[in-house]
Amino acid sequence: MKLLQLGKCHQRNNKRGGMLVIVLMIFAVSLILISSAMTITLSSRSRYYVDTERSQERLTLTCAAEAVVDAIESQEITDDQIKQMSNNPDEPYEITGASKTSVKAGAAANNGKDIAPGLAGVSGNQTYMYVKPAGGGSQDIDLEFVTKIVVTGDNDKAEKLHVHLKYYPPAPVPNICENMVTCGEEGSYNDIPKLEVNGTESYTVFHGNVELASGSGSYIHNPTVITGTVKGGAGTIYHNDVIFYGPNAGASLPSPGNGITIAPNEGNFYFLGVNYDGYTGNMNFFKNASGASITAGTASNLHMNLKADGAYFYKTNLSVTEWTMSGNNAGTKYWVVGSGSNVERLNQWDGGNEILKDGGNVSVVSTSTNHVYNNMDETPEADRPIYTKLKQKAAFYIADEGLLNAASRKIPTAAEQQSLYGSYANGEAITEHGGLIQKDGGKAYKLEGGIYDHGRLEIDLSKGDASLYIAGDSTFKSFCIKVSNSTSHKLTIVLGYGVDVKFDQQPEFWSSLAGMPYVQGIISVDNRSNNNWGSPHGADNINAVSGEEPAAIVIGLGKNTFEASRAQVVDAYISLAGTGADASKVTLKDNVHFYGRFEAVNVDTGNSDNLKMAHCPKLGEGNSTPKPLTSCYKAEIYDYHY
């Protein structure tokens, strides 16, 4: 009985020991599991921190690169600056972050912490950039951005980003329309009535033979440069200096009308026989029909009255009798005879002239009415300001490169223009001949020619410059070509060789298409005093004001005619190439609203309403409306690596 009880007790002890072993085993397993879980957690946390660091590196790196690229594109970092930085390819440029400061009196600018982690300012955590030339003979630039953020000590790699900046050279400014007006060539003839240049800047230049305003009035407010022979006309009034420039300049007699008149106190005559552009010799001012030098006077009606406050002669031969350039109210009283000049006053005339010898030769019939002074001290003190003004202005004109360039500016030849713009013929065809036609900039377009009726071609230049090649004779009836978003881009309209273009208004056009303007022609500026394009009379009373560059350029490749009349609007620089047999003609007449500049051998300004020209800056000269700066660099490659 006792033995049985002992066995049961032993069994109970064995059970207790087994339970202890099981508990110990469970505890051990639990420790293993807990340790593993902690190890896994710590490892995951470490990996998470490293991944977070790298993600933050990528984020910081990307933001820094985008900020720099944006600064280059907006020219906060200019092209010149980025080029200069590329001269030091091994020098790192630190990119720092903004500081978060306390808002309290006396807070220093460096209070607080950097807002963006990884930007320079924290030891070991920084972002920097290398600027290197791309090489290979290009002007491209490579940017290498590097960001490293170390928090755990396990991230030993730096995040890197390579950005390639492709260089696109700026479009060259076309070498056209250097002067407000340039017309004619040697041997050509132009009869120009009704020309009204209202700005005082730049020059109006006449080459060849020109007859100014015969029978009707012209009013020119900027300096007029004449390199050929001129005939005066009744009603011509100049409101600035008239400069006869070079050995070929002069007056062709007999001359119709009253000669050439400069308004009182607004300008003088300058006869400058300068040698330029291959022309040498003195100016023989008065010429007959064959170009030979003659004496001007009343005989055979060989006279031209030249009326102004004064005149200056440099390397000029001039001989007059009777009343031509006399001292009465119809002539020019004060003469300054400068170096290399020979001036004769052959007959006595009431009123006479006041003549100052300034290095030239003077011959007069009488000193009782024609006073000749050998130097300034001999002149009456009251007359000295006009003499001083004439001498100073003449010295300026003789030495002025701007005037030399204006006089030297010739009409481009057909060959020259074709070599530059002939390739514009390869463009996307526009087949519509009416209605609303909308196109994007950054592309080339082509019109085959014909009649374009009741419509509008609108080109949005926000995507870049555009071109429009007109391959055949074209008539635009109640039609307009309009550019939009032209802040920094141009539309170049190229007329193929021998192509004639005409803009003409049809009175019955009453804007039958939705959104169509009544105004017709070429519209490329916003600076008009009245933008009421919905006027039933088209462009009536819409006058341009000075300052803005037209966004349209009309280029003729030779033997072209460009015509606009009857209240058309034309905002453009017009350069029609061709000389001799290839000569072109620009016609702007009969109440056309023109804003721009033009040049061609032949010009027709009409015979009814004046062609009123507000001053227009030359291409690239500037704009009264500030334009955003743009970079020649464009980011094209983004490559992340370690």
C-alpha positions as CSV (number, residue, x, y, z in Angstrom):
1,M,0.0,0.0,0.0
2,K,2.8,2.3,0.8
3,L,4.7,1.4,-2.3
4,L,1.7,2.4,-4.4
5,Q,1.5,5.8,-2.8
6,L,5.2,6.4,-3.4
7,G,4.7,5.7,-7.2
8,K,1.9,8.2,-7.4
9,C,4.0,10.8,-5.7
10,H,6.8,10.2,-8.2
11,Q,4.4,10.5,-11.0
12,R,3.3,13.9,-9.7
13,N,6.9,15.1,-9.5
14,N,7.6,14.1,-13.1
15,K,4.6,16.0,-14.3
16,R,5.8,19.1,-12.5
17,G,9.3,18.8,-14.0
18,G,7.8,18.4,-17.4
19,M,5.8,21.5,-17.1
20,L,8.9,23.4,-16.0
21,V,10.8,22.2,-19.0
22,I,7.9,23.2,-21.2
23,V,7.7,26.6,-19.6
24,L,11.4,27.0,-20.0
25,M,11.2,26.0,-23.6
26,I,8.4,28.4,-24.3
27,F,10.3,31.1,-22.6
28,A,13.4,30.4,-24.6
29,V,11.4,30.3,-27.8
30,S,9.7,33.6,-26.8
31,L,13.1,35.1,-26.2
32,I,14.2,34.0,-29.6
33,L,11.1,35.3,-31.2
34,I,11.3,38.6,-29.3
35,S,15.0,39.0,-30.1
36,S,14.3,38.2,-33.8
37,A,11.4,40.6,-33.8
38,M,13.5,43.3,-32.3
39,T,16.4,42.5,-34.7
40,I,13.9,42.6,-37.6
41,T,12.4,45.8,-36.3
42,L,15.8,47.5,-35.8
43,S,16.9,46.4,-39.2
44,S,13.7,47.5,-40.8
45,R,13.9,50.8,-39.0
46,S,17.5,51.3,-40.2
47,R,16.5,50.4,-43.7
48,Y,13.5,52.7,-43.4
49,Y,15.7,55.6,-42.2
50,V,18.2,54.9,-45.0
51,D,15.5,54.8,-47.6
52,T,14.0,57.9,-46.1
53,E,17.3,59.6,-46.2
54,R,17.7,58.6,-49.8
55,S,14.2,59.7,-50.6
56,Q,14.9,63.0,-49.0
57,E,18.1,63.2,-50.9
58,R,16.2,62.6,-54.2
59,L,13.6,65.2,-53.2
60,T,16.2,67.8,-52.2
61,L,18.3,67.1,-55.2
62,T,15.4,67.4,-57.6
63,C,14.1,70.6,-56.0
64,A,17.6,72.1,-56.0
65,A,18.1,71.2,-59.7
66,E,14.6,72.5,-60.7
67,A,15.3,75.8,-58.8
68,V,18.6,76.3,-60.6
69,V,17.2,75.4,-64.1
70,D,14.2,77.7,-63.5
71,A,16.6,80.5,-62.5
72,I,18.6,80.0,-65.7
73,E,15.5,79.9,-67.9
74,S,14.2,83.1,-66.2
75,Q,17.7,84.6,-66.3
76,E,18.0,85.2,-62.6
77,I,21.2,83.3,-63.3
78,T,22.1,84.8,-66.6
79,D,23.6,83.0,-69.6
80,D,26.8,84.9,-69.2
81,Q,27.1,83.9,-65.5
82,I,26.5,80.2,-66.2
83,K,29.1,80.3,-69.0
84,Q,31.6,81.9,-66.6
85,M,30.8,79.2,-63.9
86,S,31.6,76.5,-66.5
87,N,35.2,77.9,-66.7
88,N,35.7,76.3,-63.3
89,P,34.5,72.7,-63.8
90,D,36.2,71.3,-60.6
91,E,34.8,74.0,-58.3
92,P,31.6,72.9,-56.3
93,Y,28.9,75.6,-55.9
94,E,27.0,75.1,-52.6
95,I,23.3,75.4,-52.8
96,T,22.0,76.8,-49.5
97,G,18.5,76.8,-48.1
98,A,16.3,79.5,-46.7
99,S,16.5,80.1,-42.9
100,K,13.5,80.0,-40.6
101,T,13.9,82.9,-38.1
102,S,12.2,83.9,-35.0
103,V,9.8,86.7,-35.4
104,K,10.9,89.0,-32.7
105,A,12.9,92.2,-32.3
106,G,16.6,91.7,-32.8
107,A,16.4,88.3,-34.5
108,A,19.5,87.5,-36.5
109,A,19.2,86.3,-40.1
110,N,20.8,82.9,-39.2
111,N,18.4,82.1,-36.4
112,G,16.5,78.9,-36.6
113,K,17.1,75.9,-38.8
114,D,17.4,75.3,-42.5
115,I,13.9,74.6,-43.9
116,A,15.1,72.0,-46.5
117,P,17.2,69.1,-45.1
118,G,20.3,68.4,-47.1
119,L,21.0,71.9,-48.1
120,A,24.4,73.4,-47.2
121,G,24.6,74.7,-43.6
122,V,24.6,71.4,-41.7
123,S,27.9,69.5,-41.4
124,G,27.9,66.4,-43.6
125,N,24.5,67.2,-45.1
126,Q,24.7,69.3,-48.1
127,T,23.8,69.9,-51.8
128,Y,26.3,71.3,-54.3
129,M,26.6,71.6,-58.0
130,Y,29.4,71.4,-60.6
131,V,29.1,73.4,-63.9
132,K,31.1,71.9,-66.8
133,P,31.3,72.6,-70.5
134,A,29.9,69.7,-72.5
135,G,32.8,69.6,-74.8
136,G,32.9,68.4,-78.4
137,G,33.0,71.9,-79.7
138,S,29.5,72.7,-78.6
139,Q,28.4,75.5,-76.3
140,D,26.3,73.0,-74.3
141,I,26.8,72.9,-70.5
142,D,26.5,70.0,-68.1
143,L,25.2,70.5,-64.5
144,E,26.1,67.8,-61.9
145,F,24.0,68.1,-58.7
146,V,25.0,66.1,-55.6
147,T,23.0,65.7,-52.3
148,K,24.0,63.7,-49.3
149,I,22.0,63.4,-46.1
150,V,23.5,61.3,-43.2
151,V,21.4,60.6,-40.1
152,T,22.0,56.9,-39.4
153,G,25.5,56.6,-40.5
154,D,24.5,53.7,-42.8
155,N,24.0,55.9,-45.9
156,D,27.4,56.2,-47.5
157,K,26.1,57.1,-51.0
158,A,25.4,60.5,-52.4
159,E,22.4,61.0,-54.7
160,K,23.5,62.7,-58.0
161,L,21.6,64.2,-60.9
162,H,23.1,65.1,-64.3
163,V,21.3,67.9,-66.2
164,H,22.3,68.6,-69.8
165,L,21.7,72.2,-71.0
166,K,21.4,72.4,-74.7
167,Y,22.5,75.7,-76.2
168,Y,20.2,77.2,-78.8
169,P,21.8,80.4,-80.3
170,P,19.5,83.4,-80.4
171,A,17.8,84.1,-83.7
172,P,19.9,86.7,-85.6
173,V,18.2,90.0,-85.9
174,P,17.5,90.5,-89.6
175,N,19.6,93.2,-91.2
176,I,16.7,95.1,-92.7
177,C,15.0,98.5,-92.3
178,E,17.9,100.3,-90.6
179,N,16.2,103.6,-91.5
180,M,12.6,104.6,-91.1
181,V,12.4,104.9,-94.9
182,T,15.0,103.8,-97.4
183,C,14.1,103.9,-101.1
184,G,15.7,104.3,-104.5
185,E,19.0,103.4,-106.1
186,E,21.3,105.0,-108.6
187,G,19.3,105.7,-111.8
188,S,15.9,105.1,-110.2
189,Y,13.1,107.6,-110.0
190,N,10.6,108.1,-107.3
191,D,7.8,110.7,-107.0
192,I,6.8,110.7,-103.3
193,P,3.9,112.9,-102.3
194,K,2.0,112.5,-99.1
195,L,4.8,111.1,-96.9
196,E,4.5,112.1,-93.3
197,V,7.2,110.8,-90.9
198,N,6.3,112.0,-87.5
199,G,9.1,110.7,-85.3
200,T,12.3,112.6,-84.9
201,E,14.5,109.5,-84.5
202,S,16.4,107.5,-87.2
203,Y,16.6,108.8,-90.8
204,T,14.6,109.0,-93.9
205,V,17.0,108.2,-96.8
206,F,16.4,108.8,-100.5
207,H,18.8,107.3,-103.1
208,G,18.7,107.9,-106.8
209,N,16.4,110.6,-108.4
210,V,13.5,111.7,-106.2
211,E,10.8,114.2,-106.7
212,L,9.3,115.2,-103.3
213,A,5.7,116.1,-103.1
214,S,5.1,117.6,-106.5
215,G,1.7,119.2,-106.2
216,S,1.0,118.0,-102.7
217,G,2.4,118.1,-99.2
218,S,4.9,115.9,-97.3
219,Y,5.9,116.5,-93.7
220,I,9.1,114.8,-92.5
221,H,10.1,115.3,-88.9
222,N,13.3,113.2,-88.7
223,P,16.5,114.1,-90.5
224,T,16.3,113.5,-94.3
225,V,19.3,112.2,-96.1
226,I,19.6,112.6,-99.9
227,T,22.4,110.8,-101.7
228,G,21.1,111.3,-105.2
229,T,19.5,114.2,-107.0
230,V,16.3,115.8,-105.9
231,K,13.6,117.9,-107.3
232,G,11.6,120.1,-104.9
233,G,7.8,120.3,-104.9
234,A,5.1,122.6,-103.8
235,G,4.0,122.0,-100.2
236,T,6.9,119.9,-99.0
237,I,7.7,120.9,-95.4
238,Y,10.7,119.5,-93.5
239,H,10.8,119.7,-89.7
240,N,14.4,118.7,-89.2
241,D,17.7,118.9,-91.0
242,V,18.0,118.0,-94.7
243,I,21.4,116.5,-95.4
244,F,22.8,116.1,-98.9
245,Y,25.4,113.4,-98.4
246,G,28.2,112.4,-100.7
247,P,29.6,113.5,-104.1
248,N,26.5,112.3,-106.0
249,A,24.0,114.3,-104.0
250,G,22.5,117.5,-105.4
251,A,19.6,119.2,-107.0
252,S,18.4,118.5,-110.6
253,L,17.3,121.6,-112.5
254,P,14.8,122.7,-113.7
255,S,12.8,121.9,-110.7
256,P,9.0,122.1,-110.2
257,G,7.2,124.0,-107.5
258,N,8.8,126.0,-104.7
259,G,11.9,124.0,-103.9
260,I,12.6,122.6,-100.5
261,T,11.5,124.3,-97.3
262,I,12.5,123.6,-93.7
263,A,10.2,125.1,-91.1
264,P,11.7,128.0,-89.1
265,N,13.8,127.1,-86.1
266,E,13.5,123.3,-86.9
267,G,16.4,122.5,-89.1
268,N,19.1,123.5,-91.6
269,F,20.7,122.4,-94.9
270,Y,23.9,120.5,-94.7
271,F,25.7,120.0,-98.0
272,L,28.4,117.3,-97.2
273,G,30.5,116.1,-100.0
274,V,32.0,113.4,-97.9
275,N,33.7,110.5,-99.6
276,Y,32.0,107.2,-98.7
277,D,31.1,103.8,-99.9
278,G,33.5,104.1,-102.9
279,Y,32.3,107.6,-104.0
280,T,35.0,110.2,-104.2
281,G,35.2,113.9,-105.1
282,N,33.4,117.1,-104.3
283,M,29.6,117.5,-104.4
284,N,28.5,119.6,-107.4
285,F,25.2,120.6,-106.0
286,F,23.2,122.0,-108.9
287,K,23.0,119.7,-111.9
288,N,21.3,119.6,-115.3
289,A,19.3,116.7,-116.6
290,S,22.5,114.9,-117.7
291,G,24.1,115.4,-114.3
292,A,26.6,118.1,-115.3
293,S,27.3,120.9,-112.8
294,I,25.5,124.2,-113.6
295,T,24.9,127.6,-112.1
296,A,21.4,128.1,-110.7
297,G,19.5,131.2,-111.4
298,T,16.4,132.5,-113.3
299,A,17.7,131.8,-116.8
300,S,15.7,129.0,-118.4
301,N,13.9,128.5,-115.2
302,L,17.0,126.9,-113.7
303,H,16.1,127.7,-110.1
304,M,15.2,126.0,-106.9
305,N,14.5,128.0,-103.8
306,L,16.0,126.5,-100.7
307,K,14.5,127.9,-97.6
308,A,15.9,127.4,-94.1
309,D,17.5,129.3,-91.2
310,G,21.0,128.4,-92.4
311,A,23.2,126.2,-94.6
312,Y,26.6,124.5,-94.2
313,F,28.9,123.6,-97.1
314,Y,31.6,120.9,-96.9
315,K,33.5,119.8,-100.0
316,T,30.7,121.3,-102.0
317,N,30.7,123.4,-105.2
318,L,27.7,125.7,-105.6
319,S,27.1,128.6,-107.8
320,V,23.9,130.7,-107.7
321,T,22.5,133.9,-109.2
322,E,19.4,135.9,-108.6
323,W,17.1,134.7,-105.8
324,T,18.0,131.0,-105.4
325,M,19.1,130.7,-101.7
326,S,18.8,134.5,-101.4
327,G,18.5,136.3,-98.1
328,N,14.9,137.3,-98.4
329,N,12.1,135.6,-96.6
330,A,12.0,132.9,-99.4
331,G,15.6,131.8,-99.0
332,T,18.4,130.9,-96.6
333,K,20.2,133.8,-95.1
334,Y,23.1,132.3,-93.1
335,W,25.8,130.4,-94.9
336,V,28.9,128.7,-93.5
337,V,31.4,127.7,-96.2
338,G,33.5,124.9,-94.8
339,S,36.7,123.1,-95.8
340,G,37.0,122.1,-99.5
341,S,34.0,124.1,-100.6
342,N,33.7,126.7,-103.4
343,V,30.6,128.9,-103.2
344,E,29.7,131.7,-105.6
345,R,27.0,134.4,-105.3
346,L,27.2,135.9,-108.8
347,N,24.5,138.6,-108.8
348,Q,23.5,141.1,-106.2
349,W,20.1,140.5,-104.6
350,D,18.2,142.6,-102.1
351,G,18.6,141.2,-98.6
352,G,21.8,139.4,-99.5
353,N,23.4,136.7,-97.5
354,E,25.5,136.5,-94.3
355,I,28.4,134.3,-95.2
356,L,31.1,133.0,-92.8
357,K,34.3,131.5,-94.3
358,D,35.2,128.4,-92.4
359,G,38.0,127.1,-94.5
360,G,36.3,127.3,-97.9
361,N,36.4,129.8,-100.8
362,V,33.7,132.4,-101.3
363,S,33.1,134.7,-104.3
364,V,30.4,137.3,-104.2
365,V,29.4,140.1,-106.6
366,S,28.9,142.7,-103.9
367,T,29.8,143.0,-100.3
368,S,27.2,145.7,-99.7
369,T,24.3,143.2,-99.5
370,N,26.2,140.0,-99.2
371,H,28.4,140.1,-96.2
372,V,31.4,137.8,-96.1
373,Y,33.2,137.3,-92.7
374,N,36.6,135.7,-92.6
375,N,36.2,134.5,-89.0
376,M,33.7,134.3,-86.2
377,D,35.1,137.5,-84.5
378,E,34.0,139.5,-87.6
379,T,30.4,138.4,-87.4
380,P,27.8,140.4,-85.6
381,E,27.4,139.1,-82.0
382,A,23.7,138.5,-82.5
383,D,24.4,136.1,-85.4
384,R,27.0,134.0,-83.7
385,P,24.6,131.4,-82.2
386,I,23.4,130.3,-85.6
387,Y,27.0,130.1,-87.0
388,T,28.0,128.1,-83.9
389,K,25.1,125.7,-84.3
390,L,25.8,125.1,-88.0
391,K,29.5,124.4,-87.4
392,Q,28.9,122.1,-84.5
393,K,26.1,120.1,-86.2
394,A,28.1,119.8,-89.4
395,A,31.2,118.5,-87.5
396,F,28.9,116.0,-85.8
397,Y,27.4,114.8,-89.1
398,I,30.7,114.5,-90.9
399,A,32.1,112.2,-88.2
400,D,28.9,110.4,-87.3
401,E,29.0,106.7,-88.0
402,G,25.2,106.5,-87.6
403,L,24.7,108.9,-90.5
404,L,27.4,107.1,-92.5
405,N,25.5,103.8,-92.0
406,A,22.2,105.4,-92.8
407,A,23.5,106.8,-96.1
408,S,25.3,103.5,-96.9
409,R,22.2,101.4,-96.4
410,K,21.3,100.0,-99.8
411,I,18.3,98.0,-100.9
412,P,19.2,94.3,-100.6
413,T,19.7,92.5,-103.9
414,A,17.5,89.6,-104.9
415,A,20.4,87.2,-104.7
416,E,21.3,88.4,-101.1
417,Q,17.7,88.0,-99.9
418,Q,17.2,84.6,-101.6
419,S,20.2,83.2,-100.0
420,L,18.9,84.1,-96.6
421,Y,15.2,83.3,-97.0
422,G,14.8,81.0,-100.0
423,S,14.5,78.0,-97.7
424,Y,11.4,79.4,-96.1
425,A,9.5,77.9,-99.1
426,N,9.5,74.5,-97.4
427,G,6.5,74.9,-95.1
428,E,3.2,73.2,-94.2
429,A,0.6,74.1,-96.8
430,I,-2.4,76.1,-95.7
431,T,-5.2,75.2,-98.1
432,E,-8.0,77.4,-96.7
433,H,-8.8,80.6,-98.5
434,G,-11.3,82.1,-96.1
435,G,-12.8,81.7,-92.7
436,L,-11.0,81.5,-89.4
437,I,-7.6,79.7,-89.7
438,Q,-5.7,79.2,-86.5
439,K,-2.1,78.0,-86.4
440,D,0.7,77.7,-83.8
441,G,4.0,79.3,-83.7
442,G,7.3,77.4,-83.9
443,K,6.4,76.2,-87.4
444,A,6.8,77.1,-91.1
445,Y,3.7,77.6,-93.3
446,K,3.1,78.2,-97.0
447,L,0.3,79.8,-99.1
448,E,0.2,78.8,-102.8
449,G,-1.5,82.1,-103.7
450,G,-4.8,83.1,-105.1
451,I,-7.7,85.1,-103.6
452,Y,-8.1,85.0,-99.8
453,D,-11.6,86.3,-99.0
454,H,-13.5,87.2,-95.8
455,G,-11.3,85.5,-93.2
456,R,-8.5,85.7,-90.7
457,L,-5.3,83.8,-90.4
458,E,-4.3,83.9,-86.7
459,I,-0.9,82.6,-85.6
460,D,-0.2,82.1,-81.9
461,L,3.5,82.9,-81.4
462,S,3.6,81.6,-77.8
463,K,5.4,78.5,-79.1
464,G,8.0,80.3,-81.0
465,D,8.8,82.2,-84.2
466,A,6.8,81.3,-87.3
467,S,7.1,81.9,-91.0
468,L,4.6,82.2,-93.9
469,Y,5.9,81.8,-97.4
470,I,3.6,83.2,-100.2
471,A,4.5,81.3,-103.3
472,G,2.1,82.9,-105.8
473,D,0.3,86.2,-106.5
474,S,-2.2,86.8,-103.7
475,T,-5.1,89.2,-103.1
476,F,-6.4,89.5,-99.6
477,K,-10.0,90.8,-99.7
478,S,-11.5,91.7,-96.3
479,F,-8.9,89.4,-94.8
480,C,-6.3,89.8,-92.0
481,I,-3.2,88.1,-90.9
482,K,-2.9,88.5,-87.1
483,V,-0.4,87.3,-84.6
484,S,-1.0,86.8,-80.9
485,N,1.2,86.3,-77.9
486,S,4.1,87.9,-79.8
487,T,6.0,89.1,-76.7
488,S,9.3,87.7,-77.8
489,H,8.7,86.1,-81.2
490,K,8.2,87.2,-84.8
491,L,6.2,86.1,-87.9
492,T,8.3,86.3,-91.0
493,I,6.2,86.6,-94.2
494,V,8.3,85.8,-97.3
495,L,7.2,86.8,-100.8
496,G,8.6,84.5,-103.4
497,Y,10.5,86.0,-106.4
498,G,8.1,87.8,-108.7
499,V,5.1,87.5,-106.3
500,D,2.7,90.4,-105.9
501,V,0.6,90.7,-102.8
502,K,-2.3,93.1,-102.3
503,F,-4.5,93.8,-99.3
504,D,-7.8,95.4,-100.3
505,Q,-11.0,96.1,-98.4
506,Q,-14.5,95.1,-99.5
507,P,-17.2,97.4,-98.1
508,E,-19.7,94.7,-97.9
509,F,-17.7,92.8,-95.3
510,W,-19.8,92.8,-92.1
511,S,-18.1,90.1,-90.0
512,S,-20.3,87.3,-90.9
513,L,-18.0,84.8,-89.1
514,A,-18.1,84.5,-85.3
515,G,-15.2,86.4,-83.7
516,M,-14.0,87.9,-87.0
517,P,-12.7,91.5,-86.8
518,Y,-13.7,94.2,-89.2
519,V,-10.2,95.3,-89.5
520,Q,-8.1,93.9,-92.3
521,G,-4.4,93.7,-93.2
522,I,-1.5,92.6,-91.0
523,I,-2.0,93.1,-87.3
524,S,1.0,92.6,-85.0
525,V,1.0,95.3,-82.3
526,D,-1.2,96.3,-79.4
527,N,-0.1,99.9,-79.2
528,R,-2.9,101.5,-81.2
529,S,-4.8,104.4,-79.6
530,N,-8.1,102.7,-80.5
531,N,-8.4,98.9,-80.5
532,N,-12.0,99.0,-81.6
533,W,-11.5,96.2,-84.1
534,G,-15.3,95.9,-84.4
535,S,-15.7,99.2,-86.1
536,P,-17.9,98.8,-89.2
537,H,-15.4,101.0,-91.1
538,G,-12.5,98.7,-90.5
539,A,-9.4,100.5,-89.2
540,D,-10.7,104.0,-89.4
541,N,-9.3,106.2,-86.6
542,I,-6.9,103.5,-85.4
543,N,-3.6,105.2,-85.1
544,A,-0.4,103.5,-83.9
545,V,1.8,105.1,-81.2
546,S,5.5,104.9,-81.0
547,G,7.5,102.3,-79.0
548,E,6.5,98.7,-79.8
549,E,8.3,96.6,-82.4
550,P,5.9,95.1,-84.9
551,A,5.9,91.3,-84.6
552,A,5.6,90.9,-88.4
553,I,8.4,91.1,-91.0
554,V,7.6,91.1,-94.7
555,I,10.5,90.0,-96.9
556,G,10.5,90.2,-100.7
557,L,12.9,88.0,-102.6
558,G,12.9,90.3,-105.7
559,K,10.6,91.8,-108.3
560,N,7.7,92.0,-105.8
561,T,4.9,94.4,-105.2
562,F,3.4,94.8,-101.8
563,E,0.3,97.0,-101.8
564,A,-2.1,98.0,-99.0
565,S,-4.7,100.8,-99.3
566,R,-8.2,101.8,-98.4
567,A,-8.0,101.8,-94.6
568,Q,-6.0,98.6,-94.3
569,V,-3.8,98.1,-91.2
570,V,-0.2,97.1,-91.8
571,D,2.0,96.5,-88.7
572,A,5.3,95.3,-90.2
573,Y,8.9,95.8,-91.2
574,I,8.8,95.6,-95.0
575,S,12.0,94.9,-96.9
576,L,11.5,94.2,-100.6
577,A,14.7,93.1,-102.2
578,G,15.7,93.6,-105.8
579,T,17.7,96.3,-107.7
580,G,17.8,97.0,-111.5
581,A,15.5,94.6,-113.4
582,D,14.7,92.9,-110.1
583,A,13.5,96.1,-108.4
584,S,10.4,95.8,-106.2
585,K,7.7,98.3,-105.2
586,V,6.0,99.0,-101.9
587,T,2.7,100.8,-102.1
588,L,1.1,102.3,-99.0
589,K,-1.5,104.8,-99.8
590,D,-5.0,106.2,-99.5
591,N,-5.6,106.1,-95.7
592,V,-3.7,102.9,-95.0
593,H,-2.8,102.7,-91.3
594,F,0.9,101.7,-91.3
595,Y,3.1,101.2,-88.4
596,G,6.7,100.0,-89.0
597,R,9.5,100.7,-91.4
598,F,10.0,100.0,-95.1
599,E,12.6,99.8,-97.8
600,A,12.4,99.2,-101.5
601,V,13.7,100.8,-104.7
602,N,10.3,102.0,-105.7
603,V,7.8,103.6,-103.4
604,D,4.2,104.8,-103.9
605,T,2.6,106.8,-101.0
606,G,-0.5,107.7,-102.9
607,N,-2.1,111.1,-103.7
608,S,-5.0,111.5,-101.3
609,D,-4.4,111.0,-97.6
610,N,-0.9,111.3,-96.1
611,L,0.9,108.1,-95.1
612,K,1.4,108.9,-91.4
613,M,4.4,107.1,-89.8
614,A,4.8,107.2,-86.1
615,H,8.4,106.4,-85.0
616,C,9.0,102.7,-84.9
617,P,12.2,101.3,-83.3
618,K,14.4,99.2,-85.6
619,L,14.5,95.5,-85.1
620,G,16.2,94.6,-81.8
621,E,16.4,98.2,-80.7
622,G,14.0,97.7,-77.8
623,N,10.5,98.0,-76.8
624,S,8.5,100.4,-74.5
625,T,6.8,97.3,-73.1
626,P,9.4,95.2,-71.1
627,K,9.8,91.7,-72.4
628,P,10.7,88.8,-70.2
629,L,14.4,87.7,-70.4
630,T,14.8,84.3,-72.0
631,S,17.8,81.9,-71.9
632,C,19.5,80.3,-74.9
633,Y,19.8,77.2,-72.7
634,K,17.2,74.5,-72.5
635,A,17.4,71.5,-70.1
636,E,17.0,68.4,-72.1
637,I,18.5,65.5,-70.2
638,Y,17.9,64.5,-66.5
639,D,19.9,61.4,-65.3
640,Y,19.8,60.3,-61.7
641,H,22.7,58.1,-60.5
642,Y,24.9,57.4,-57.4
